[in-house]
């Protein structure tokens, strides 16, 4: 019997590459989560166990050698992306958010190749599958909180009554049900960011993509936003946060660092 302790991410990378072998029950005889960090123990059984063991070891060696050549984002990931100015954080964020198309390599969103999509398809993904949270909030000043949250739904098939109801539910999630009729200049910085988060959540996206979400907030308001991100992750949401602050990065379950356009750390 051979056993290896691996991270959840490494296990799923291996699973994607060798799914046929795994589902034939020739490699894995037991798999279970063993700690709060989500590390797994893979047990290799009899017969081809030694070959399977070597296969996994070779996979991990290749992954370590080529760790910057391909990355996956999994459901319910909580990722922080860090790096100095000019390192490529904004470029990576724009590609993940389907604002830019990669000039080299491939990016698949839910198994669909982004580079093969037209502008309309990309716009639908940005509106329906990705919730954006910006450092500067990007709220429309003449609209109240409820109307701002409702904006992404205007392009959906929902009628006005259903759009309003969905926006109210989203504001309730962020604790602003008593501020729905307030305009941005009548709200604090933390409240404005919570409106922005409610707007990001209103279409029930696959990914919440936040760019320096606490950059324009005082420490108290910033901590409130981070606690709310913790709650969103526990509720099953997938979060990607671009930040300069190590204290924010430490809250994420997975930390990615970029330097000169290359991923130098992913743990």
Secondary structure, 3 states (H helix, E strand, C coil): CEEEEECHHHHHHHHHHCHHHHHCCCCEEEEEECCCCCCEEEEECCCCHHHHHHHHHHHHHHHHHCCCCCCCCCCCCEEEEECCCCCCHHHHHHHHCCCCCCCCCCCEECCEEHHHCCHHHHHHHHHHCEEEECCCCCCCCCCEHHHHHHHHHHHCCCCHHHHHHHHHHHHHHCCCCCCCCCEHHHCCHHHHHHHHHHHHHCCCCCEEEEECCCCCCCHHHHHHHHHHHHHHHHCCCCEEEECCCHHHHCCCCEEEEEECCEEEEEC
